[in-house]
Amino acid sequence: MRLGSRRGVAVVVVGVLACGGEPAATDTDSGTGADSGTTGEAIVLADFFDLAEETYCGWAVRCGAFAAVADCRAVEFFETVYPPRLLASAWLDLGDGGQAVEYLLAAEAAGRLVFDAEAAASCLAYVEARGCEMPGAYAADEAELAGQAACDAILRGTMVVNGPCLLSVECAPQDAATMVCGFDPSCSEACCLGGCRPLASLPIGTPCNGNSRCQAGSFCGRDSDTGMFTVCTAKRPVGAACLGFDECADGFCDFNTAKCRALADEGEPCADFGDGGCKPGLYCADPGYVGDGRCYAFAPLGGACLTDWYLGCSALGSFCDPQAGQCAPAPGPGESCESGPCDLTSGCDWYSQKCVALAREGEPCGDAIRCAGALQCDGWDPAQARCRAPQFAGACAVPGEDELPQGT
């Protein structure tokens, strides 16, 4: 499953090397003295991916997603396809792709990327210390936010505006602008050459529509009488009139009053059921559906929960047991999933209402059977489809600095 690097040439992963799909890395000072935490030697990019997979899998085992680190590593491919957001997110891998490692190694060798060893060490330390609470079920503290920022700062691009690129991470941060690798939309080749550019946004007062991107702190306004889009408008303060969910600078738009409302504390009324309307780490629910939505704190295993909502449990792989009214470990393979979700090792087959173990490489998948980790199902019919490792479609060379895409 592992591939060594071939400097100057990169393997492209189908569905992974997306055109400009990666956000630009956060700009931090580059460090050279960070160690791996186990050997005392400085981390280098070629070794980072293996360390990252080992660390991520250790966290996944602690949280109950796998019985052993080896089981996790059998379905992850960090040394082939690096998922940059997975380390920071505290979510388990759903096989959504990532960045081709051979390209990253080649881009670093060509000076297109800078590897921040200090950020890498800080990121791995954060993942090692991370708990098993579901993202959103608690308010992240400064230490966690710093760890997430470190994970985002591991790779930093060096290409300036109009510099050639294949990934957005190759583009250097430009002040407050989000940099992306823009491509010629007519290009249909496997290795479309792009150019670094700031993600365009419209200033306040500029006409806009539903597809427009207004500058930070603003939204595309609507006429209150016709509902038609008007111009980019500064987000509104608490108490101001609003029509849409994205119009308030702080809090949310309460559609019952059509005004911006501050996020509510535990026990206070809320109107946006689910994860909105309440302060971080709280959720909005209306037990009994009596029109009295309130903010509730997420409960740990064994804590009381709202059985008619099947939510409110903080631990990954837990659910609100409707019989006990308490947060409990979710059912596993072979057990019933009629009353809630399955645990982290399985998925619910809605036909049989039984939890089915996540499939490993070469095993049937499709329909209600999901593949484990980064494995990808090659079809929909379990009679024929199988879980496969990420597939490769060819090689892309790191573009020369004098190469530019058409239209740049």
C-alpha positions in Angstrom: 0.0 0.0 0.0 2.9 2.3 0.6 4.7 4.3 -2.2 8.1 5.9 -2.1 8.6 9.3 -3.5 10.0 10.0 -7.0 11.3 13.5 -6.8 10.0 15.7 -9.6 7.1 13.4 -10.5 3.8 13.1 -8.7 1.1 10.4 -8.9 -2.4 11.8 -9.3 -5.2 10.2 -7.3 -8.6 9.8 -8.9 -11.1 12.1 -7.1 -8.4 13.3 -4.7 -6.2 15.9 -6.5 -9.2 18.2 -6.9 -8.9 21.4 -8.9 -8.3 24.1 -6.4 -10.2 22.2 -3.7 -7.8 22.7 -0.8 -7.7 25.9 1.3 -4.5 27.8 1.6 -2.3 26.9 4.6 -2.1 29.2 7.5 1.0 31.4 7.5 3.3 30.8 10.4 7.1 30.9 11.0 8.8 27.8 9.7 10.6 25.8 12.3 13.5 23.3 12.0 14.0 22.1 15.6 10.8 20.1 16.2 11.2 16.4 17.0 8.9 13.5 16.4 8.1 13.0 20.0 9.6 9.4 19.9 13.1 9.6 18.4 14.2 13.1 19.3 15.0 13.7 15.7 13.5 16.6 13.7 10.5 15.6 11.6 10.9 15.8 7.9 8.1 15.8 5.3 9.0 12.3 4.0 8.5 10.9 7.5 5.6 13.0 8.6 2.8 11.1 6.7 3.7 7.8 8.5 3.8 9.6 11.9 0.5 11.3 11.1 -1.2 8.0 10.3 0.2 6.3 13.4 -1.0 9.2 15.6 -4.4 9.5 14.0 -5.0 5.7 14.3 -3.9 5.8 17.9 -6.6 8.4 18.6 -9.2 6.3 16.5 -8.5 3.2 18.6 -8.8 5.1 21.9 -12.2 6.3 20.7 -13.5 2.9 19.8 -13.4 3.0 16.0 -10.9 0.1 15.7 -9.7 -2.7 17.9 -6.0 -2.1 17.2 -3.8 0.5 15.4 -2.9 -2.1 12.8 -6.6 -2.5 11.9 -6.8 1.3 11.3 -3.6 1.5 9.3 -4.8 -1.3 7.0 -7.6 1.0 5.8 -5.7 4.3 5.8 -3.2 5.5 3.2 -1.6 8.6 4.6 1.7 7.8 2.8 -0.2 7.8 -0.4 -3.1 10.1 0.0 -2.8 12.7 2.8 -6.1 14.0 4.2 -5.0 17.4 5.5 -8.2 18.2 7.4 -8.5 14.8 9.1 -5.9 15.4 11.8 -7.6 18.7 12.9 -11.2 17.7 12.6 -11.7 15.0 15.3 -14.0 13.3 12.8 -13.3 9.8 11.5 -12.2 9.2 7.9 -15.1 8.7 5.5 -12.9 8.2 2.4 -13.5 11.7 1.1 -10.0 12.0 -0.4 -7.0 14.2 0.1 -3.8 15.3 -1.5 -1.4 13.0 -3.5 1.7 12.5 -1.3 4.1 12.1 -4.1 3.1 15.4 -5.5 3.5 17.1 -2.1 7.0 15.6 -1.8 7.9 16.7 -5.3 6.5 20.2 -4.7 8.5 20.6 -1.5 11.7 19.5 -3.4 10.9 22.1 -6.1 10.5 24.8 -3.5 6.7 25.1 -4.0 5.9 24.1 -0.5 7.5 24.7 2.9 7.1 22.0 5.6 6.8 23.5 9.1 8.3 20.9 11.4 7.2 22.8 14.5 3.6 23.0 13.4 3.7 19.3 12.5 5.0 18.4 16.0 2.4 20.6 17.7 -0.4 19.1 15.5 0.6 15.5 16.4 0.8 16.3 20.1 -2.7 17.8 19.9 -4.0 14.7 18.2 -2.3 12.4 20.8 -4.0 14.4 23.6 -7.4 14.8 22.0 -10.4 13.4 23.7 -13.3 11.4 22.1 -16.1 14.0 22.3 -18.1 14.7 19.2 -17.1 18.0 17.5 -19.7 20.6 18.4 -20.6 18.9 21.6 -18.3 21.2 23.6 -16.7 24.7 23.3 -13.1 24.3 22.1 -10.6 25.9 24.5 -7.5 27.9 23.4 -5.2 24.8 23.5 -7.5 22.9 21.1 -7.8 25.8 18.8 -4.0 26.2 18.8 -3.7 22.5 17.9 -6.1 22.8 15.0 -4.3 25.8 13.8 -1.0 23.9 13.9 -2.5 21.1 11.8 -3.6 23.7 9.2 -0.1 25.3 9.2 2.0 22.2 8.4 2.3 23.0 4.7 2.7 26.5 3.3 2.8 27.5 -0.3 5.4 29.8 -1.9 3.7 30.6 -5.3 2.5 34.2 -5.7 -0.4 35.5 -7.7 -0.4 33.9 -11.2 2.2 31.4 -10.2 1.6 27.9 -11.7 0.1 25.3 -9.4 -1.8 22.1 -9.2 -3.0 22.4 -5.6 -4.2 25.5 -3.7 -1.8 24.6 -0.9 1.0 25.7 -3.2 -0.3 29.3 -3.2 1.3 31.7 -0.7 -1.1 33.4 1.7 -1.9 37.0 0.5 -2.9 39.2 3.4 -6.5 38.4 4.3 -7.4 36.9 0.9 -8.1 33.2 0.5 -5.8 31.9 -2.3 -6.8 29.2 -4.6 -5.3 27.4 -7.6 -7.6 28.6 -10.5 -7.9 26.4 -13.6 -9.0 27.0 -17.2 -12.5 25.6 -17.1 -12.1 24.2 -20.6 -9.2 21.9 -19.5 -10.2 18.2 -19.5 -6.8 16.7 -19.0 -5.8 14.7 -15.9 -3.1 17.3 -15.0 -4.8 20.7 -15.5 -2.3 23.5 -14.9 -3.6 26.2 -12.7 -2.6 29.7 -11.5 -2.6 31.0 -8.0 -5.2 33.7 -7.5 -7.2 35.3 -4.6 -10.7 34.0 -4.3 -12.7 36.9 -5.7 -15.3 38.6 -3.5 -17.5 41.5 -4.0 -17.3 44.7 -1.9 -20.2 46.1 0.0 -22.6 48.0 -2.2 -21.9 45.8 -5.3 -24.9 44.1 -7.0 -25.0 40.4 -6.3 -27.1 37.3 -6.7 -27.4 33.9 -5.1 -24.1 32.7 -6.7 -22.1 35.8 -5.6 -19.4 35.7 -2.9 -19.6 38.9 -0.9 -16.5 40.1 1.1 -16.0 38.9 4.7 -18.5 40.4 7.1 -21.2 40.9 4.4 -23.9 39.0 2.7 -26.0 39.3 -0.5 -29.0 41.3 0.5 -32.6 40.8 -0.5 -35.5 43.2 -1.1 -37.9 42.7 1.8 -40.9 43.1 -0.6 -39.9 41.1 -3.6 -37.3 38.8 -2.1 -35.0 39.6 -5.0 -31.2 39.8 -4.5 -29.9 43.4 -4.3 -26.3 44.3 -3.2 -23.6 43.0 -0.9 -24.6 44.4 2.6 -22.8 44.6 5.9 -23.9 41.9 8.4 -26.4 43.2 10.9 -26.1 43.5 14.7 -28.3 41.8 17.3 -31.8 43.3 17.2 -31.7 44.3 13.6 -34.2 43.0 11.0 -33.1 39.9 9.0 -34.5 37.7 6.3 -31.8 35.0 6.0 -29.6 32.7 8.1 -26.4 34.5 6.9 -27.3 38.1 7.6 -26.4 38.4 11.3 -22.9 39.4 12.4 -23.3 37.7 15.8 -25.9 35.1 16.8 -28.5 34.0 14.3 -31.6 35.2 12.5 -34.7 34.2 14.5 -37.3 33.7 11.8 -40.1 33.9 14.4 -39.3 37.6 15.0 -37.3 38.3 11.8 -34.6 39.8 13.9 -30.9 39.0 14.7 -30.7 37.3 18.0 -27.7 36.5 20.3 -26.8 32.9 20.8 -28.5 31.5 23.9 -27.1 30.0 27.1 -28.1 26.7 28.6 -31.8 26.8 29.5 -32.6 29.9 27.5 -35.1 29.9 24.7 -33.9 29.2 21.2 -35.6 28.9 17.8 -33.2 27.1 15.5 -33.4 23.5 16.4 -30.3 21.3 16.2 -26.9 22.9 16.4 -27.9 26.5 15.8 -29.3 29.2 18.0 -27.3 28.2 21.1 -23.7 29.0 22.2 -20.9 26.5 21.3 -21.3 23.2 23.1 -25.1 23.4 23.4 -27.9 22.3 21.2 -31.5 23.5 20.7 -34.4 21.1 21.3 -38.1 21.2 22.0 -38.9 18.1 24.1 -42.5 17.0 23.5 -42.8 19.3 20.5 -44.7 21.9 22.5 -43.2 25.0 20.9 -40.7 25.7 23.8 -37.3 25.3 22.3 -34.4 25.5 24.9 -30.7 25.2 24.9 -29.3 22.0 26.4 -25.8 20.8 27.3 -24.6 17.6 25.7 -24.4 14.7 28.2 -21.5 12.2 28.7 -22.0 8.4 28.8 -24.6 7.6 31.5 -26.0 11.1 31.5 -29.6 12.0 31.0 -30.7 12.8 27.4 -33.8 13.7 25.4 -35.1 10.4 24.1 -37.5 11.9 21.6 -34.7 13.7 19.9 -32.0 10.9 19.9 -29.3 13.5 20.3 -27.5 15.3 23.1 -24.8 12.7 23.8 -21.2 14.0 23.6 -19.1 10.9 23.1 -18.3 9.7 19.6 -20.0 6.4 19.0 -22.8 7.0 21.6 -26.5 7.6 21.4 -29.5 8.4 23.5 -31.0 5.1 24.6 -34.8 5.7 24.4 -35.5 3.0 27.0 -33.1 4.2 29.7 -33.2 7.9 28.8 -29.4 7.9 29.1 -26.4 8.2 26.8 -25.1 4.8 26.0 -22.6 3.1 23.6 -24.3 2.8 20.2 -25.1 -0.7 19.0 -22.5 -2.6 17.1 -22.4 -5.2 14.2 -25.4 -7.5 14.3 -27.3 -5.4 16.8 -30.5 -3.5 16.1 -30.3 0.1 14.9 -34.1 0.8 15.0 -33.7 3.2 17.9 -30.6 5.2 16.8 -27.3 5.1 15.0 -24.7 2.4 15.0 -21.3 2.6 16.7 -18.0 3.7 15.0 -17.3 0.3 13.6 -20.5 -0.2 11.7 -23.3 1.3 9.7 -27.1 0.8 9.8 -28.7 -1.4 7.1 -32.1 0.3 6.9 -33.6 -2.8 5.2 -32.8 -5.2 8.0 -32.5 -2.5 10.8 -29.3 -4.2 11.8 -25.8 -2.7 12.2 -23.4 -4.0 9.6 -19.6 -3.9 10.1 -17.7 -1.5 7.9 -16.2 -3.4 5.0 -12.4 -4.0 4.6 -10.4 -4.1 1.4 -11.8 -6.6 -1.1 -15.1 -7.0 0.8 -18.5 -6.3 -0.7 -19.8 -2.8 -0.3 -22.5 -0.5 -1.7 -26.1 0.2 -0.8 -26.1 0.1 3.0 -22.6 -1.3 3.4 -19.9 1.3 3.9 -16.1 0.9 3.5 -13.8 1.5 6.4 -11.4 4.4 6.6 -10.1 5.7 3.2 -11.2 2.7 1.3 -13.5 3.5 -1.6 -16.4 1.4 -2.9 -16.2 0.8 -6.7 -19.9 0.5 -7.2 -23.4 0.4 -5.6 -24.5 -3.2 -5.9 -23.0 -5.3 -3.1 -23.1 -8.4 -5.3 -20.4 -6.9 -7.4 -18.9 -3.8 -5.7 -15.9 -4.1 -3.5 -13.9 -1.8 -1.2 -10.7 -0.7 -2.9 -7.6 1.4 -2.0 -7.5 4.8 -3.6 -6.8 4.3 -7.3 -4.1 6.1 -9.3 -4.6 7.4 -12.9 -1.2 8.7 -13.9 1.6 11.0 -13.1 1.7 14.8 -13.0 5.0 16.6 -13.0 5.4 19.7 -10.8 4.9 22.6 -13.3 7.9 24.8 -14.1 7.8 28.4 -12.8 7.5 29.8 -16.3 4.5 27.7 -17.1 1.1 29.4 -17.0 -2.4 28.1 -17.7 -4.4 29.6 -20.6 -6.3 32.7 -19.7 -4.0 33.7 -16.8 
